[in-house]
C-alpha cells in the first residue's frame, strides 16, 4: 500500500461535516436570495464570498439579520468578499 492509498482510505472512512455555523449561513443565503456562497471560518472571523457584488452588498445590508441567525453559534466578525 502506498502513502496515497493510505491517505485515500483514511479520507474515505472519515465522517466530514461542515460546522453548523457554515450550514446556517449557507441556508440563510439560499432561502433569502436563492444563491450560493462559500464560507470559511478563521480564528477571529467568518469569511463569506460570492461572485456577485450585488449579492455581497445585499448581505452587508442584512448584516444584523445574518448575525441574529448565527449569534448562538459564534460571535466572530463577518467579512464579505467579492470573489469572481
N, C-alpha and C positions, 0 to 999 in steps of 0.2 A: 504494500500500500504506500503510495506516495504522499507527500505532505499535502498536495492539493486534494487528493482523495480524502484524506483525513479531515481537512478543513471542510470540505463539501459535506461529508457525513455529519459533522458536528452541526453545521448550519441547518441541515435538513431536520435534525432532531430538536432543534431549538424552537421554543414557542415564543415568537417575536410578536409583541403587541405594542402599538404606539401608546404613549402616555395619554391619559384621559383628557388632559388639557388640550392636546393637539386635536383629538377627536371632537371635542366640544367646539373648538374654533372652526374646524372644517365643516361641521354640521350647521353651525350658525350661518356661515357664509353661503353654504349650499341652499339652506332654507330661505335666507333673505334675498340672495342675489342670483341664485341658480348658477353659481360659478365655482371654480376650483382654485384653491390657493395652496401654496406649500408653506409649511410651518416648521420651524426649527427652534429648539429650546437650548438656550445658552445659560451659563451660570447666573447672570443677572437680568436676562431679557428673553423675550419670545419674539422671534422674527417672523413676520407674515409677509410672504412675497407673492406677487401676481404679475402677469404680463401686461395688465391693463392699468394705465394711470387713472382712469375714471373709477375703476373698482377700488383701487388703493385710496383715492380721495374720498369715496363714499364710506369706506371703512373708517377713515380718520374722523369723518363727521359723526360716525356712530360709535366712537371710542367709549363713551360712558356705558352704552348699552352692551358692548362687547366685554367690557371689564366686569359688568354685572354677571355675565354668563360664566366667567371663569374665576370670579373672586373667591369662591370656596376652594379652588384648586391651588391658586398661587397669587402672589402679589408682585410678580415680576413686571418690569416695564414692557410695554408692547411697542415694537418697532415695525414700521411699514416700509416695504421696499418695492419699487417697480423693477421687475426682473424680466426683460424682454426675451 
